Amino acid sequence: MFMVCGEALMDVFGAGESAEGVALDARVGGSPFNVARGLARLSCEVGFLGAVSTDFLGERLVAALRDEGVDTGCVARLEAPTTLSLVGLDERGVPSYAFHGAGCADRLLQPRHLCPLPDAVRALHFGSYAMVVEPTAGTLHALAAAERGRRLIAYDPNIRLNVEPDLERWRGVVRAMSARADLVKVSDEDLRLLHPELAVEDIAQDWLEAGCTLVVVTRGAEGALAWRRGERLQVPAPKTTVVDSVGAGDTFQAALLCALGEAGALDAAALAALPARSLEQALRFAARAAALTCSRRGADMPRAAELR
């Protein structure tokens, strides 16, 4: 079983002008929320751990998790608003985000809200701005530290400077998590924000030396690169007609975790020993899943049957 930890929110897209203003299309979202749903759609047993509002939008978020078969036993329901993320798309379908979340439920998770993890949980995924906004960040960092060595720890920074504009804060969090996580998946765009002066391979090697077992860098239409100690792999991105790339990175992470689970590589030792061919197959599976998400609007992640 996987447990995905972090934020759940509503992505709000423009849907054209109305007689009185602008029509909006609100969809369930949030990077960790998407990873949880992506795992469920690939027939993986998964739960979500985070704080969700008791308002009507929070009710919709929890219903969406349950509808997909995601376990909500570790969801804390708080009487605070739901974060709204206004999503704009450029001519290439690349999204930009404006978050309205001060004082919202997903940022207010405290240790007292945590439930005991089910014994079946073999891997924990952490990500995005939940790891930098307090008190949620401190709660999740403590959880990751406590579970290091007991369960696989996966991490995706998914940097959002309009939530936390201080790059030094992000760098500190990423540095800490690269030493704590067994798997770090990051986009090349995030790496350029974090360390524009460094080569991607140098960053990957630094993280491996810090204690990470596998570093994966997604590069959009150029596919993905992966590093383990003494090893570098590269896979291409399948050709696709891009509608938008919302949720593509989350889909990649969900599919990669699912494939690693099927390969029996959900601990650091097994991940390090996984044959290169099997790792490459997992990366190709993840790239194919992400390409499918890019071919449709929003974070509409594929189901297992679509990837057979």
Secondary structure, DSSP 8 states (H G I E B T S, - for coil): -EEEES--EEEEEEEEEETTEEEEEEEEE-HHHHHHHHHHHTT--EEEEEEEESSHHHHHHHHHHHHHT-EEEEEEEESS---EEEEEE-TT--EEEEEE-TT-GGG---GGG-----TT--EEEEEGGGGTSTTHHHHHHHHHHHHBTTBEEEEE----TTT---HHHHHHHHHHHHHH-SEEEEEHHHHHHH-TTS-HHHHHHHHHHHT-SEEEEE-GGG-EEEEETTEEEEE-------S--TTHHHHHHHHHHHHHHHTT--SHHHHHHS-HHHHHHHHHHHHHHHHHHHTSSSS----GGGG-
